[in-house]
Amino acid sequence: MVMSMMEVPNSGTVYSSEELGRSLESSSGKTFGRRARLAFYNRTFKIVCIASAVFVCLILFSILFLMGRTGILTFETVSLKTFFFSTDWVPENEQYGAFVFIFGTIALTLLTMLISVPLSLLIAIFLSEMTPAWLKNALRPVLDLLVGIPSVVYGFLGLTILIPMLRSLTGTSLGDGILAAGIVLTIMVLPTISRITDDSIVAVPKKFRDASYALGSTRFQTIVRVVIPAARSGIMYAVILGMARAIGETMAVVMVIGNTPQLADALFKPTSVLTSNIVMQIPNVPFDSTWNYALYMMGFILLLISLIMIIAVRLIQGKGVKQ
Amino acid sequence: MSAGKTTADHPFAARKSLNQFNNKLFTTVVWVVGICTVIFIIALLFLILEKGLPKLDWGFLYGEPSEIEEGGGVGPLLFNSFYVLIISLLISIPLGMASGIYLAEFAPANKFIGFIRICVEGLASVPSIIFGLFGIVLFVESLDMGLTILGAAVSLAFLNLPVLTRVTEEAIRAVPQEMKSASFALGSTHLQTIRRVLIPVALNGIITGICLVAGRAFGESAVIILTGGVTSSGVMWDFNPLSPGATLAVHLWYVQSEAIVPDAQLIAEKSAAVLVFIVLLINIVFRVPLWINSRKMR
């Protein structure tokens, strides 16, 4: 009974004065017990928190370890040179050249960035510098909502609307390829990049702008020469995050890229990237085969690329703090 | 002043008009892009919802999927979507919040913690398909469970864990120091301070983060295809966590690319509308009260 009185109330319930008085009384009678118990809770809670933080790290390392261990088995039968530089991916024939996919991923990401970075920079400037307040308040949540739209839905729209559109524009029967995938990816990363850029532009102190206007600059000059350079590290961060998303995106790309292992040397040519190739092939492959190992190796490459990008983000942020 | 009166003699006249022209051009371009974006976003949402929502009926939402005949529903898949989402949130919210609280409150600023932080950020940027491959190694190969709801849910939880950790950490860090000091001054322990002061104040940010994660998990498909498969058990209310775990998002891809049902296009359109509608709903239902709340507080 006494113990239950001393229970720490677990929500913001309002205690009647009588109850509170008794609880105070009983706790003041046994200060040591209460204090020890609270200290015990405190310590246990801290340990639980540390354990879960370590658990998160553990996941990363078990992923790295399992992917690496499975992937490295590829090189028992395939040479490094073949895997990275051969363009022949015919697993039925024991030919495991992943160059097509690596090249495809790089080309697709570059194309996506080429379209999306200038566009989202303009959108961010529009959002942060030019729109009236009511439009800002309406647009920002909507852009945030767009991030949440499932990638299959984008892929589906690309497949049913974009590709027929590209076909009629080019007048050929070809629509799928890295241009279609690049456009779909652009739509997907646009909200991410423009919102982070927008935030970093808003964070530029007003005095910078005032000083620039006082020197007689136009708005164009102020934005291009003062605001954007000042927000540089935030913009870089946004671009890298968008890139990471573009590299790792799977389902939207699968639906529009054509899934054929040939080199992406034209905009309208069915090709394949690392992610799409993994997801298309892995359900049909026995686990203990070189084919499977090669797919895991491709996953491992993706993993390494994304980790390298995060380290790059860290370095940029480090610089930003020093400024 | 006197030199400015005759514009022809003004030494900067040419520059000035060029600058004005640039400025006007730039303003126009930005406005055009901005307005196009607004129109595009509205058109996009309208297009998805308009194609599918009017054709929806209970038979579709509740019915069992069919492989060959026309008129199949998505009942079990929709159920799986929620089931997987709830299991994954049950795993990831406590773990993610605990580690976020640790990083924000307890962690000393040393190299080890910096390392943990890099790990969390690194994990947050790992492509979702990698979690799918990891799920295969863990559940399908090591534990020999096959493609299951449970495997899909745990893999999804791993995917969401770092995001939740970061969101919690940032939300708790944003709580004003005075509130914390006041709580300590009243003699609370650290745990009491966290429970009664920090979490309630940071709840807005944390719930926004959970919405984000829930929407992402609801629409995630790459992980589920690899760990949950592309089929469901085919009956409603199948609570067995070891049955095949395809969700609505996976079904959308499946009918569009692999299935042979004649009305695949229609099913895909309706599924897309349902998916987007639910994701929007999750965000609106949870965020509107918070938004109203923060307006009142102001």
Chai-1 contact restraints between the chains, C-beta under 6 A:
chainA,res_idxA,chainB,res_idxB,connection_type,confidence,min_distance_angstrom,max_distance_angstrom,comment,restraint_id
A,L38,B,T189,contact,1.0,0.0,6.0,A-B,restraint_1
A,Y41,B,L191,contact,1.0,0.0,6.0,A-B,restraint_2
A,N42,B,T189,contact,1.0,0.0,6.0,A-B,restraint_3
A,N42,B,H190,contact,1.0,0.0,6.0,A-B,restraint_4
A,N42,B,L191,contact,1.0,0.0,6.0,A-B,restraint_5
A,F45,B,L191,contact,1.0,0.0,6.0,A-B,restraint_6
A,K46,B,F106,contact,1.0,0.0,6.0,A-B,restraint_7
A,V48,B,A98,contact,1.0,0.0,6.0,A-B,restraint_8
A,C49,B,A98,contact,1.0,0.0,6.0,A-B,restraint_9
A,C49,B,I101,contact,1.0,0.0,6.0,A-B,restraint_10
A,C49,B,Y102,contact,1.0,0.0,6.0,A-B,restraint_11
A,I50,B,Y102,contact,1.0,0.0,6.0,A-B,restraint_12
A,S52,B,L95,contact,1.0,0.0,6.0,A-B,restraint_13
A,S52,B,A98,contact,1.0,0.0,6.0,A-B,restraint_14
A,S52,B,S99,contact,1.0,0.0,6.0,A-B,restraint_15
A,A53,B,S99,contact,1.0,0.0,6.0,A-B,restraint_16
A,A53,B,Y102,contact,1.0,0.0,6.0,A-B,restraint_17
A,A53,B,I116,contact,1.0,0.0,6.0,A-B,restraint_18
A,V56,B,S99,contact,1.0,0.0,6.0,A-B,restraint_19
A,V56,B,V120,contact,1.0,0.0,6.0,A-B,restraint_20
A,V56,B,L161,contact,1.0,0.0,6.0,A-B,restraint_21
A,V56,B,T165,contact,1.0,0.0,6.0,A-B,restraint_22
A,C57,B,I116,contact,1.0,0.0,6.0,A-B,restraint_23
A,C57,B,C119,contact,1.0,0.0,6.0,A-B,restraint_24
A,I59,B,F158,contact,1.0,0.0,6.0,A-B,restraint_25
A,L60,B,C119,contact,1.0,0.0,6.0,A-B,restraint_26
A,L60,B,G122,contact,1.0,0.0,6.0,A-B,restraint_27
A,L60,B,L123,contact,1.0,0.0,6.0,A-B,restraint_28
A,I63,B,F134,contact,1.0,0.0,6.0,A-B,restraint_29
A,L66,B,V137,contact,1.0,0.0,6.0,A-B,restraint_30
A,L122,B,V30,contact,1.0,0.0,6.0,A-B,restraint_31
A,L122,B,V33,contact,1.0,0.0,6.0,A-B,restraint_32
A,I123,B,T37,contact,1.0,0.0,6.0,A-B,restraint_33
A,I125,B,V30,contact,1.0,0.0,6.0,A-B,restraint_34
A,F126,B,V30,contact,1.0,0.0,6.0,A-B,restraint_35
A,F126,B,G34,contact,1.0,0.0,6.0,A-B,restraint_36
A,M130,B,V30,contact,1.0,0.0,6.0,A-B,restraint_37
A,V142,B,I41,contact,1.0,0.0,6.0,A-B,restraint_38
A,L145,B,N283,contact,1.0,0.0,6.0,A-B,restraint_39
A,G148,B,G215,contact,1.0,0.0,6.0,A-B,restraint_40
A,G148,B,V279,contact,1.0,0.0,6.0,A-B,restraint_41
A,I149,B,V276,contact,1.0,0.0,6.0,A-B,restraint_42
A,P150,B,G219,contact,1.0,0.0,6.0,A-B,restraint_43
A,P150,B,A249,contact,1.0,0.0,6.0,A-B,restraint_44
A,P150,B,L275,contact,1.0,0.0,6.0,A-B,restraint_45
A,V152,B,S221,contact,1.0,0.0,6.0,A-B,restraint_46
A,V152,B,A249,contact,1.0,0.0,6.0,A-B,restraint_47
A,V152,B,L252,contact,1.0,0.0,6.0,A-B,restraint_48
A,V152,B,W253,contact,1.0,0.0,6.0,A-B,restraint_49
A,V153,B,A272,contact,1.0,0.0,6.0,A-B,restraint_50
A,V153,B,L275,contact,1.0,0.0,6.0,A-B,restraint_51
A,V153,B,V276,contact,1.0,0.0,6.0,A-B,restraint_52
A,F156,B,A268,contact,1.0,0.0,6.0,A-B,restraint_53
A,F156,B,A272,contact,1.0,0.0,6.0,A-B,restraint_54
A,T218,B,N19,contact,1.0,0.0,6.0,A-B,restraint_55
A,T218,B,N23,contact,1.0,0.0,6.0,A-B,restraint_56
A,R219,B,N23,contact,1.0,0.0,6.0,A-B,restraint_57
A,F220,B,N22,contact,1.0,0.0,6.0,A-B,restraint_58
A,F220,B,N23,contact,1.0,0.0,6.0,A-B,restraint_59
A,F220,B,F26,contact,1.0,0.0,6.0,A-B,restraint_60
A,A244,B,S125,contact,1.0,0.0,6.0,A-B,restraint_61
A,G248,B,P127,contact,1.0,0.0,6.0,A-B,restraint_62
A,T250,B,I129,contact,1.0,0.0,6.0,A-B,restraint_63
A,T250,B,A222,contact,1.0,0.0,6.0,A-B,restraint_64
A,M251,B,S221,contact,1.0,0.0,6.0,A-B,restraint_65
A,M251,B,A222,contact,1.0,0.0,6.0,A-B,restraint_66
A,T275,B,I129,contact,1.0,0.0,6.0,A-B,restraint_67
A,I278,B,I129,contact,1.0,0.0,6.0,A-B,restraint_68
A,V279,B,I129,contact,1.0,0.0,6.0,A-B,restraint_69
A,V279,B,A222,contact,1.0,0.0,6.0,A-B,restraint_70
A,F287,B,E141,contact,1.0,0.0,6.0,A-B,restraint_71
A,G299,B,I130,contact,1.0,0.0,6.0,A-B,restraint_72
A,G299,B,L133,contact,1.0,0.0,6.0,A-B,restraint_73
A,L302,B,P127,contact,1.0,0.0,6.0,A-B,restraint_74
A,L303,B,I130,contact,1.0,0.0,6.0,A-B,restraint_75
A,S306,B,S125,contact,1.0,0.0,6.0,A-B,restraint_76
A,S306,B,V126,contact,1.0,0.0,6.0,A-B,restraint_77
A,L307,B,G122,contact,1.0,0.0,6.0,A-B,restraint_78
A,I310,B,E121,contact,1.0,0.0,6.0,A-B,restraint_79
A,I310,B,G122,contact,1.0,0.0,6.0,A-B,restraint_80
A,I310,B,S125,contact,1.0,0.0,6.0,A-B,restraint_81
